[in-house]
């Protein structure tokens, strides 16, 4: 479809009347010096929502700009707000991706209900747009979760033009699109999910939310590799990209991959129950295995930070003779390259062989670990598994392992030690002697302390 060229017009800031030429006095309301030069672009996002003329953008001194205060909207779900950075920023677009059946629609429905209950003080309502389910199916989910649906407007459509009309009519304060891959516009064809459709529809919707004190959340499909389906530009358009993951149990992890208004280190932990997704109050109970007997070989505990919270997690290692004389590393919760590097340092600095063994690594609770502070515990778990000597169950190990075999300092060590003490761990091995911890400077020192017997 051919695009219509934009034209320059003159708009009165007092009565909003549009003139073709500039005048010192507005012919409509009679006000003086209120005529401003504007651009009328029929192809713009604003024009699609009934705003034909817009002022020409002009540079202003940054020092004169007022920072946005009190501009966050709490969703009412604590773990979700934590990942977003203490709530969703107004005039922002959020993209949530996750595999099928993980609970994206459940989370969005719970969020819509929680926001609607708080929307009494807001100017608009909550608009839930679904291109995958009917209104009856969505209502059944809300009833099953025992949610209060007052204040939620439901729109079941795949056409972008229908969504635009609803946005123009309702002017909602919170908008949910489930999912962006199902939305299409006749301007970009009639087949949903294509690259042009995703870019065009996402651009139109994000353009709308940028001009209003609203929040836009779009769910997205993922590929079999776990990445968001569609062009990478889709992630560049939005302000926040959130990954929805799960382990083998009914535990879900919400993690920010990109966040312009908060940290990407925070993690939200949910448990899937009959009442929907519920925030986990004590995450440490998920990551530490309670045992009545002696701790088996190949187990080591470490303290990690996820955003502002410290957890004690259990690293599990298993070594078996390699098949066909080719050793392999099987690890999906810790980077395989990190496991191979730690094993190589152990082999070089302690003389124990790993090159003829297959290495299996797991993390209790199913959380992925990326911190370098886990190196010490990973080395202890590998050494314990290879020698069949268990690590004491009351021991926590933290520290980064260098290629020279040194145990290097880690950030926020005091908080890690404090968390371990509160959970009843008596022996804490760290690169620095803080709050009664045992100082170890090399991997050899660590092995001697752990396996002195």
C-alpha positions as CSV (number, residue, x, y, z in Angstrom):
1,X,0.0,0.0,0.0
2,X,1.4,3.4,-1.0
3,X,2.4,5.7,1.8
4,X,1.0,9.3,2.0
5,X,3.5,12.0,2.3
6,X,3.7,14.1,5.5
7,X,3.0,17.8,5.4
8,X,3.7,20.8,7.6
9,X,0.8,22.5,9.4
10,X,0.3,25.0,12.1
11,X,-1.5,24.1,15.3
12,X,-2.9,26.3,18.1
13,X,-1.7,25.2,21.5
14,X,-4.8,26.8,23.0
15,X,-7.7,25.3,21.0
16,X,-5.8,22.7,19.0
17,X,-7.2,24.0,15.7
18,X,-5.0,23.3,12.7
19,X,-4.2,26.0,10.1
20,X,-2.4,25.8,6.7
21,X,-0.4,29.0,7.3
22,X,1.1,30.7,10.3
23,X,-0.7,33.5,12.0
24,X,0.1,35.7,14.9
25,X,-3.4,35.3,16.2
26,X,-5.5,32.1,16.1
27,X,-8.5,32.5,13.7
28,X,-10.5,30.1,15.8
29,X,-10.1,31.2,19.4
30,X,-8.4,34.6,19.0
31,X,-5.4,33.8,21.2
32,X,-2.1,35.5,20.3
33,X,1.2,33.7,19.7
34,X,-0.2,30.2,20.2
35,X,0.4,28.9,16.7
36,X,3.2,26.3,16.5
37,X,4.7,24.5,13.5
38,X,3.7,20.9,13.4
39,X,4.0,17.8,11.2
40,X,0.9,15.9,10.0
41,X,2.0,12.4,9.1
42,X,-0.9,10.0,8.2
43,X,1.5,7.1,8.4
44,X,2.7,7.7,12.0
45,X,1.6,5.8,15.1
46,X,0.0,8.9,16.5
47,X,-2.1,9.3,13.4
48,X,-3.4,5.8,13.7
49,X,-4.8,6.7,17.2
50,X,-6.5,9.9,16.0
51,X,-3.7,12.5,16.6
52,X,-2.9,13.9,13.1
53,X,-0.6,16.7,14.0
54,X,2.4,16.6,16.2
55,X,4.9,19.2,17.2
56,X,8.3,19.2,15.5
57,X,10.9,17.7,17.9
58,X,13.5,20.3,19.0
59,X,16.6,19.8,21.2
60,X,16.4,21.0,24.8
61,X,19.2,21.3,27.4
62,X,19.4,18.0,29.4
63,X,19.9,19.9,32.6
64,X,16.4,21.4,32.2
65,X,14.7,18.0,31.9
66,X,12.9,16.8,35.0
67,X,13.6,13.2,35.9
68,X,10.5,10.9,36.1
69,X,9.6,10.3,39.7
70,X,6.9,8.0,41.0
71,X,6.7,6.7,37.5
72,X,6.5,3.0,38.3
73,X,3.4,0.9,38.4
74,X,3.4,-2.1,40.9
75,X,2.0,-5.2,39.4
76,X,1.1,-6.6,42.9
77,X,3.2,-9.7,42.3
78,X,6.3,-9.3,44.4
79,X,8.6,-11.6,42.5
80,X,7.6,-10.0,39.2
81,X,8.1,-6.5,40.5
82,X,11.6,-7.6,41.8
83,X,12.7,-8.7,38.3
84,X,11.2,-5.5,36.7
85,X,13.2,-3.3,39.2
86,X,10.6,-2.4,41.9
87,X,7.7,-2.3,39.4
88,X,6.9,-1.7,35.8
89,X,8.0,1.7,34.5
90,X,5.3,3.7,32.9
91,X,5.6,4.4,29.1
92,X,7.6,1.2,28.8
93,X,7.2,-2.0,26.7
94,X,8.0,-5.4,28.3
95,X,8.5,-8.6,26.3
96,X,8.2,-12.0,28.1
97,X,9.3,-15.2,26.4
98,X,9.0,-18.8,27.5
99,X,8.4,-22.3,26.2
100,X,4.9,-23.6,25.6
101,X,3.0,-24.6,28.8
102,X,5.4,-22.8,31.2
103,X,2.7,-20.5,32.5
104,X,3.0,-17.2,30.6
105,X,-0.7,-16.8,30.2
106,X,-1.2,-17.7,33.9
107,X,1.3,-15.1,35.0
108,X,-0.2,-12.5,32.7
109,X,-3.8,-13.2,33.9
110,X,-2.7,-13.0,37.6
111,X,-0.9,-9.8,36.8
112,X,-3.9,-8.3,35.1
113,X,-6.1,-9.2,38.1
114,X,-3.6,-7.8,40.5
115,X,-3.2,-4.5,38.6
116,X,-6.9,-4.2,38.1
117,X,-7.5,-4.3,41.8
118,X,-5.0,-1.4,42.2
119,X,-6.3,0.5,39.1
120,X,-9.1,2.3,41.1
121,X,-6.7,5.2,41.5
122,X,-5.6,5.1,37.9
123,X,-7.3,6.9,35.0
124,X,-7.6,3.8,32.8
125,X,-8.5,0.1,33.0
126,X,-6.6,-3.1,32.1
127,X,-6.9,-4.4,28.6
128,X,-6.1,-8.0,28.0
129,X,-5.7,-8.9,24.3
130,X,-5.6,-12.5,23.3
131,X,-4.9,-13.9,19.9
132,X,-4.6,-17.5,21.0
133,X,-7.6,-18.2,23.3
134,X,-11.3,-17.3,23.3
135,X,-12.9,-15.1,26.0
136,X,-14.5,-18.2,27.5
137,X,-11.2,-20.0,27.9
138,X,-9.7,-16.9,29.6
139,X,-12.6,-16.6,31.9
140,X,-12.3,-20.3,32.8
141,X,-8.7,-19.8,33.8
142,X,-9.5,-16.7,35.9
143,X,-12.2,-18.7,37.7
144,X,-9.9,-21.6,38.3
145,X,-7.3,-19.3,39.8
146,X,-10.1,-17.6,41.8
147,X,-9.2,-14.2,40.5
148,X,-11.3,-11.0,40.7
149,X,-11.8,-9.9,37.1
150,X,-13.4,-6.5,37.8
151,X,-11.7,-3.8,35.9
152,X,-10.4,-6.1,33.1
153,X,-11.5,-5.6,29.5
154,X,-11.0,-8.6,27.3
155,X,-10.4,-8.4,23.5
156,X,-10.0,-11.6,21.5
157,X,-8.6,-10.7,18.1
158,X,-5.5,-11.0,15.9
159,X,-6.0,-7.8,13.9
160,X,-3.8,-4.9,14.9
161,X,-6.5,-2.5,13.7
162,X,-9.0,-3.9,16.2
163,X,-6.4,-3.4,19.0
164,X,-5.7,0.2,17.9
165,X,-9.4,1.0,18.0
166,X,-9.7,-0.5,21.5
167,X,-6.7,1.4,22.7
168,X,-8.1,4.6,21.3
169,X,-11.5,4.0,23.0
170,X,-10.4,2.7,26.4
171,X,-7.0,4.5,26.8
172,X,-6.0,1.7,29.3
173,X,-3.3,2.1,32.0
174,X,-2.1,-1.5,31.5
175,X,-2.1,-3.5,28.3
176,X,-1.3,-7.2,27.8
177,X,-0.8,-8.7,24.4
178,X,-0.9,-12.5,24.4
179,X,1.0,-13.1,22.1
180,X,2.7,-10.7,19.8
181,X,3.4,-13.5,17.2
182,X,-0.4,-13.8,16.6
183,X,-1.0,-10.2,15.8
184,X,-1.1,-9.1,12.2
185,X,-1.9,-5.9,10.2
186,X,-3.3,-5.6,6.7
187,X,-0.6,-3.0,6.2
188,X,2.1,-5.7,6.4
189,X,0.2,-8.6,4.9
190,X,-2.3,-11.1,6.2
191,X,0.0,-13.8,7.6
192,X,0.8,-13.5,11.3
193,X,4.3,-14.2,12.7
194,X,6.4,-13.0,9.7
195,X,9.3,-10.8,10.3
196,X,7.6,-7.8,8.7
197,X,4.5,-8.4,10.8
198,X,6.4,-8.6,14.1
199,X,8.4,-5.5,13.4
200,X,5.4,-3.5,12.2
201,X,3.0,-4.5,14.9
202,X,5.5,-4.2,17.7
203,X,6.6,-0.8,16.5
204,X,2.9,0.5,16.4
205,X,2.2,-0.8,19.9
206,X,5.4,0.5,21.5
207,X,4.9,3.8,19.8
208,X,1.4,4.1,21.4
209,X,2.7,3.3,24.9
210,X,5.6,5.7,24.7
211,X,3.2,8.6,24.5
212,X,1.0,7.6,27.4
213,X,1.4,6.8,31.1
214,X,0.7,3.2,30.5
215,X,2.5,-0.1,30.6
216,X,2.6,-2.6,27.7
217,X,3.4,-6.3,28.2
218,X,3.7,-8.6,25.3
219,X,4.2,-12.4,25.5
220,X,6.4,-14.0,22.9
221,X,7.0,-17.5,21.5
222,X,10.4,-19.0,21.7
223,X,12.4,-21.3,19.3
224,X,13.5,-24.8,20.3
225,X,16.9,-23.2,21.3
226,X,15.0,-21.1,23.9
227,X,15.4,-17.7,22.2
228,X,12.5,-15.4,21.3
229,X,11.2,-16.2,17.9
230,X,11.4,-13.5,15.3
231,X,13.9,-10.8,14.4
232,X,16.4,-9.6,17.0
233,X,15.1,-6.1,16.4
234,X,12.0,-7.1,18.3
235,X,14.1,-7.2,21.5
236,X,15.7,-3.9,20.7
237,X,12.3,-2.1,20.3
238,X,11.1,-2.9,23.9
239,X,12.6,-1.7,27.2
240,X,12.6,-4.9,29.1
241,X,13.1,-8.5,27.9
242,X,12.2,-11.3,30.4
243,X,13.0,-14.9,30.1
244,X,10.6,-17.4,31.7
245,X,12.4,-20.7,32.6
246,X,11.7,-23.8,34.6
247,X,13.4,-26.8,36.0
248,X,12.2,-30.4,36.0
249,X,9.8,-29.7,39.0
250,X,7.0,-27.2,39.3
251,X,9.4,-24.3,39.9
252,X,9.6,-21.3,37.5
253,X,12.4,-18.8,37.2
254,X,11.8,-15.2,35.9
255,X,15.0,-13.5,34.8
256,X,15.5,-10.2,33.0
257,X,17.7,-10.4,29.9
258,X,17.5,-6.7,29.2
259,X,16.2,-4.0,31.5
260,X,16.6,-0.2,30.8
261,X,15.1,0.7,34.1
262,X,16.6,-1.9,36.5
263,X,19.1,-4.6,37.1
264,X,19.4,-7.7,35.0
265,X,20.8,-9.7,37.9
266,X,17.5,-10.1,39.8
267,X,15.7,-13.4,39.6
268,X,12.0,-14.2,40.4
269,X,11.2,-17.7,41.7
270,X,7.7,-19.1,41.5
271,X,6.1,-22.4,42.3
272,X,3.2,-23.6,40.1
273,X,0.3,-24.6,42.3
274,X,-3.4,-25.1,41.8
275,X,-3.9,-21.4,42.6
276,X,-1.5,-20.4,39.9
277,X,2.0,-19.1,40.2
278,X,3.0,-18.2,43.8
279,X,6.3,-16.6,44.8
280,X,8.7,-18.8,46.8
281,X,9.2,-17.4,50.3
282,X,12.3,-19.4,51.2
283,X,14.4,-20.0,48.0
284,X,17.2,-21.6,50.1
285,X,14.9,-24.5,50.9
286,X,14.7,-25.3,47.2
287,X,18.5,-25.3,46.5
288,X,19.7,-27.2,49.6
289,X,18.9,-30.9,49.9
290,X,18.0,-32.0,53.4
291,X,19.6,-35.3,54.3
292,X,19.3,-37.5,57.4
293,X,22.6,-39.4,56.8
294,X,26.1,-38.6,55.7
295,X,26.6,-36.3,52.7
296,X,27.6,-38.4,49.7
297,X,30.7,-37.8,47.6
298,X,30.5,-35.2,44.8
299,X,28.4,-32.6,46.8
300,X,29.6,-29.1,47.7
301,X,27.7,-26.0,48.8
302,X,28.4,-22.4,47.7
303,X,26.9,-19.0,48.2
304,X,25.7,-17.1,45.1
305,X,24.1,-13.7,44.5
306,X,21.1,-13.2,42.3
307,X,20.4,-9.5,42.2
308,X,20.0,-8.3,45.8
309,X,19.5,-11.8,47.4
310,X,22.1,-14.4,48.5
311,X,21.4,-18.1,48.2
312,X,23.2,-21.2,49.3
313,X,23.1,-23.7,46.4
314,X,24.2,-27.3,46.1
315,X,26.5,-28.3,43.3
316,X,26.5,-32.0,42.4
317,X,29.3,-33.8,40.5
318,X,29.8,-37.3,39.1
319,X,32.8,-38.7,37.3
320,X,32.8,-42.0,35.4
321,X,35.3,-43.6,33.1
322,X,35.0,-42.1,29.6
323,X,33.5,-44.2,26.8
324,X,35.6,-44.8,23.7
325,X,38.5,-42.9,25.4
326,X,36.9,-39.6,24.7
327,X,36.0,-37.6,27.8
328,X,32.9,-35.3,27.7
329,X,31.2,-32.8,30.0
330,X,27.5,-33.0,30.6
331,X,26.3,-29.8,32.3
332,X,23.3,-27.6,31.5
333,X,23.1,-25.6,34.7
334,X,26.8,-24.5,34.7
335,X,28.6,-23.6,31.5
336,X,30.5,-26.7,30.2
337,X,33.5,-24.6,29.4
338,X,33.7,-23.5,33.0
339,X,33.5,-27.1,34.2
340,X,36.3,-28.2,31.8
341,X,38.5,-25.3,32.9
342,X,38.1,-26.1,36.6
343,X,38.8,-29.7,35.9
344,X,42.0,-28.8,34.0
345,X,43.2,-26.6,36.9
346,X,42.6,-29.4,39.3
347,X,44.5,-31.9,37.1
348,X,47.4,-29.5,36.7
349,X,47.7,-28.2,40.3
350,X,46.7,-31.3,42.4
351,X,47.7,-34.2,40.0
352,X,44.3,-35.9,39.9
353,X,43.3,-37.1,36.5
354,X,40.0,-36.0,34.8
355,X,41.0,-36.3,31.1
356,X,39.9,-40.0,31.0
357,X,36.6,-39.4,32.7
358,X,33.1,-38.1,31.7
359,X,32.0,-35.3,34.0
360,X,28.3,-34.8,35.0
361,X,27.4,-31.6,36.7
362,X,24.0,-30.6,38.2
363,X,22.7,-27.9,40.5
364,X,20.0,-28.7,43.1
365,X,16.8,-26.8,42.4
366,X,17.5,-26.4,38.7
367,X,18.8,-22.8,38.8
368,X,21.5,-21.8,36.3
369,X,24.8,-20.5,37.8
370,X,27.0,-18.0,36.0
371,X,28.9,-16.4,38.8
372,X,32.7,-17.0,39.0
373,X,32.4,-17.4,42.7
374,X,31.2,-21.0,42.3
375,X,34.6,-22.1,41.0
376,X,35.8,-23.2,44.4
377,X,32.7,-25.3,45.2
378,X,32.8,-26.7,41.7
379,X,36.4,-27.8,42.2
380,X,35.6,-29.3,45.6
381,X,32.6,-31.3,44.1
382,X,34.8,-32.6,41.2
383,X,37.6,-33.6,43.5
384,X,35.2,-35.3,45.9
385,X,33.5,-37.2,43.1
386,X,36.8,-38.4,41.7
387,X,38.3,-39.5,45.0
388,X,34.9,-40.6,46.5
389,X,35.7,-38.5,49.6
390,X,32.7,-36.5,50.8
391,X,32.8,-32.8,51.8
392,X,31.4,-32.0,55.3
393,X,27.7,-31.1,55.1
394,X,28.3,-28.0,57.3
395,X,30.7,-26.4,54.8
396,X,30.2,-23.6,52.3
397,X,32.9,-22.8,49.7
398,X,33.1,-19.5,47.8
399,X,35.8,-18.1,45.6
400,X,37.0,-17.7,42.0
401,X,39.6,-20.1,40.7
402,X,42.4,-18.8,38.5
403,X,44.3,-20.8,36.0
404,X,47.3,-20.6,38.4
405,X,45.2,-22.4,41.0
406,X,44.7,-19.4,43.2
407,X,41.4,-18.7,45.0
408,X,40.5,-15.2,44.2
409,X,38.3,-12.7,46.1
410,X,34.6,-12.3,45.2
411,X,32.2,-9.4,45.7
412,X,29.9,-9.0,48.7
413,X,31.7,-11.7,50.7
414,X,30.3,-10.5,54.0
415,X,26.7,-11.0,52.8
416,X,27.5,-14.5,51.6
417,X,29.0,-15.5,54.9
418,X,26.1,-14.0,56.8
419,X,23.6,-16.0,54.8
420,X,25.6,-19.2,55.3
421,X,25.8,-18.5,59.1
422,X,22.0,-17.9,59.3
423,X,21.3,-21.2,57.6
424,X,23.5,-23.1,60.1
425,X,26.7,-23.7,58.1
426,X,29.7,-23.8,60.5
427,X,32.7,-23.9,58.2
428,X,33.1,-21.3,55.4
429,X,36.0,-21.4,53.1
430,X,36.8,-18.1,51.4
431,X,39.7,-16.2,49.9
432,X,39.6,-13.7,52.7
433,X,39.3,-14.2,56.5
434,X,35.9,-12.4,57.1
435,X,33.7,-13.0,60.1
436,X,35.4,-16.2,61.2
437,X,35.7,-17.8,57.7
438,X,38.6,-20.1,56.9
439,X,41.1,-18.4,54.5
440,X,42.3,-20.5,51.6
441,X,44.6,-18.9,49.0
442,X,45.0,-21.8,46.5
443,X,43.2,-24.9,45.4
444,X,45.8,-27.0,47.2
445,X,45.0,-25.2,50.5
446,X,41.3,-25.8,49.9
447,X,41.8,-29.5,49.2
448,X,44.0,-29.9,52.4
449,X,41.3,-28.2,54.6
450,X,38.4,-30.2,53.1
451,X,40.1,-33.6,52.9
452,X,42.7,-33.5,55.6
453,X,41.7,-36.9,56.9
